[in-house]
Amino acid sequence: MRRNTKWLLALVGIVVVFIAIFGLSRNSNGRASGSKLKTVKIGVAAGPYGDMATKVIGPLLEKKGYKVVTKEFNDYVQPNKALNSGEIDANLFQHSLYLKTFAKANHLKLSAIAQTPTLGMGIYSKKLKKLSALKDGATVSIPNDPSNLARALQLLAAQHLITLKKHINVTTASKADIATNPKNLTIKTLDAAQLPQSLSNVAITVVPGNYSWSAKLDPSKALALEKLSDDYKEVFVVKTSNKNSKFAKAVKSVLNSRAFKQAIAKSQFKDFDQPTGWK
């Protein structure tokens, strides 16, 4: 009986030692694998896409061996120049049309490798619950910069609040291109950053995505949201020379994965316009 007890105690001791060694080995391996993560720097601007990079894209890229850090820029010029110079590895702040226009004008070799969910313009109001309640003669505020002004007019036209002249270039539409204004709306142009603050003084305002996000306007409560063409969807951008790199391939894999779609569906970005091809 004593002999059996000794054998049992010895066996227990061996098991305990084995578990301890195995546990240390696992912890050591976990730290080692973590230390092997390659840090990549993604340039962003004020708005939702820095949060998307860190909260959704980052955790998925970590599984592929990359640790995401973001660098926020305070304008829409430096993120592309910093990428071109190699200061950052990628950027996520711009739509496809802006990238093409900026890269051509500044002789930069940058490439979009995938679209991301995009927060387009929205029509917001503190006074109305639906656009059908908009009264004749109401005041509407829209952005005053040419690109966003044209998009705002297109959104108003899509909601049948105005019509635009035929045979115009809608991407450069201005107030002079309004053909009909059935409700005799007073359309007031403001700096885009001031639009959320104008909500108390107007019936409705048309706010670009970055500014509505910064003002904490909930897109799910917008009276209408812009349906974006491919030109206006946000893109993940790298240097053209790196578009087939391991990192670029990892990003494309993540942004086209079911895991990314599911993560977006559960996130604060769930109401954003989806990339082309998503179902």
DAWO-V311365 format. One record per residue. N is the residue number from 1. RES is the residue in one letter. PHI is phi as a letter, one per 30 degrees, with the letter a starting at -180 (999 if undefined). BURIAL is b if it has 16 or more other C-alpha atoms within 10 Angstrom, else e. Layout:
((N:RES:PHI:BURIAL) (N:RES:PHI:BURIAL))
//
This chain:
((1:M:999:e) (2:R:d:e) (3:R:d:e) (4:N:d:e) (5:T:d:e) (6:K:d:e) (7:W:d:e) (8:L:d:e) (9:L:d:e) (10:A:d:e) (11:L:d:e) (12:V:d:e) (13:G:d:e) (14:I:d:e) (15:V:d:e) (16:V:d:e) (17:V:d:e) (18:F:d:e) (19:I:d:e) (20:A:d:e) (21:I:d:e) (22:F:d:e) (23:G:d:e) (24:L:d:e) (25:S:d:e) (26:R:d:e) (27:N:d:e) (28:S:d:e) (29:N:d:e) (30:G:d:e) (31:R:d:e) (32:A:d:e) (33:S:d:e) (34:G:d:e) (35:S:d:e) (36:K:d:e) (37:L:d:b) (38:K:c:e) (39:T:d:e) (40:V:b:b) (41:K:c:b) (42:I:c:b) (43:G:d:b) (44:V:b:b) (45:A:b:b) (46:A:e:b) (47:G:k:b) (48:P:d:b) (49:Y:d:b) (50:G:d:b) (51:D:d:b) (52:M:d:b) (53:A:d:b) (54:T:d:b) (55:K:d:b) (56:V:c:b) (57:I:d:b) (58:G:e:b) (59:P:d:e) (60:L:d:b) (61:L:d:b) (62:E:d:b) (63:K:d:e) (64:K:c:b) (65:G:j:b) (66:Y:b:b) (67:K:c:b) (68:V:c:b) (69:V:b:e) (70:T:c:b) (71:K:b:e) (72:E:c:b) (73:F:c:e) (74:N:c:e) (75:D:b:e) (76:Y:c:e) (77:V:c:e) (78:Q:d:e) (79:P:e:b) (80:N:d:b) (81:K:d:b) (82:A:d:b) (83:L:d:b) (84:N:d:b) (85:S:d:e) (86:G:j:e) (87:E:d:e) (88:I:b:b) (89:D:c:b) (90:A:a:b) (91:N:b:b) (92:L:b:b) (93:F:a:b) (94:Q:b:b) (95:H:c:b) (96:S:d:b) (97:L:d:e) (98:Y:d:b) (99:L:e:b) (100:K:d:b) (101:T:d:e) (102:F:d:b) (103:A:d:b) (104:K:d:e) (105:A:d:e) (106:N:c:e) (107:H:h:e) (108:L:c:b) (109:K:c:e) (110:L:b:b) (111:S:b:b) (112:A:d:b) (113:I:c:b) (114:A:a:b) (115:Q:d:b) (116:T:b:b) (117:P:e:b) (118:T:b:b) (119:L:c:b) (120:G:d:b) (121:M:d:b) (122:G:b:b) (123:I:c:b) (124:Y:b:b) (125:S:a:b) (126:K:c:e) (127:K:c:e) (128:L:c:e) (129:K:c:e) (130:K:a:e) (131:L:d:b) (132:S:d:e) (133:A:d:e) (134:L:d:b) (135:K:d:e) (136:D:e:e) (137:G:i:e) (138:A:d:e) (139:T:c:b) (140:V:b:b) (141:S:c:b) (142:I:b:b) (143:P:d:b) (144:N:c:b) (145:D:d:e) (146:P:e:e) (147:S:d:e) (148:N:d:b) (149:L:d:b) (150:A:d:b) (151:R:d:b) (152:A:d:b) (153:L:d:b) (154:Q:d:b) (155:L:d:b) (156:L:d:b) (157:A:d:b) (158:A:d:e) (159:Q:c:b) (160:H:i:e) (161:L:d:b) (162:I:b:b) (163:T:b:b) (164:L:c:b) (165:K:e:e) (166:K:d:e) (167:H:i:e) (168:I:c:e) (169:N:d:e) (170:V:d:b) (171:T:d:e) (172:T:b:e) (173:A:d:b) (174:S:b:b) (175:K:e:e) (176:A:d:e) (177:D:c:b) (178:I:d:e) (179:A:d:e) (180:T:b:e) (181:N:b:b) (182:P:e:e) (183:K:c:e) (184:N:h:e) (185:L:d:b) (186:T:c:e) (187:I:c:b) (188:K:c:e) (189:T:c:b) (190:L:b:b) (191:D:e:e) (192:A:e:b) (193:A:d:b) (194:Q:d:b) (195:L:d:b) (196:P:e:b) (197:Q:d:e) (198:S:d:b) (199:L:e:b) (200:S:d:e) (201:N:c:e) (202:V:b:b) (203:A:d:b) (204:I:b:b) (205:T:b:b) (206:V:c:b) (207:V:c:b) (208:P:d:b) (209:G:e:b) (210:N:d:b) (211:Y:d:b) (212:S:d:b) (213:W:d:b) (214:S:d:e) (215:A:d:b) (216:K:i:e) (217:L:d:b) (218:D:d:e) (219:P:d:b) (220:S:d:e) (221:K:c:e) (222:A:d:b) (223:L:d:b) (224:A:a:b) (225:L:b:b) (226:E:d:b) (227:K:c:b) (228:L:d:b) (229:S:d:e) (230:D:e:e) (231:D:d:e) (232:Y:c:b) (233:K:c:b) (234:E:d:b) (235:V:b:b) (236:F:d:b) (237:V:b:b) (238:V:b:b) (239:K:d:b) (240:T:e:e) (241:S:d:e) (242:N:c:b) (243:K:d:b) (244:N:c:e) (245:S:d:e) (246:K:d:e) (247:F:d:b) (248:A:d:b) (249:K:d:e) (250:A:d:b) (251:V:d:b) (252:K:d:b) (253:S:d:b) (254:V:d:b) (255:L:d:b) (256:N:c:b) (257:S:c:e) (258:R:d:e) (259:A:d:e) (260:F:d:b) (261:K:e:b) (262:Q:d:e) (263:A:d:b) (264:I:d:b) (265:A:d:e) (266:K:c:e) (267:S:c:e) (268:Q:d:e) (269:F:c:b) (270:K:d:b) (271:D:c:b) (272:F:d:b) (273:D:d:b) (274:Q:d:b) (275:P:e:b) (276:T:d:e) (277:G:j:e) (278:W:d:e) (279:K:c:e))
//
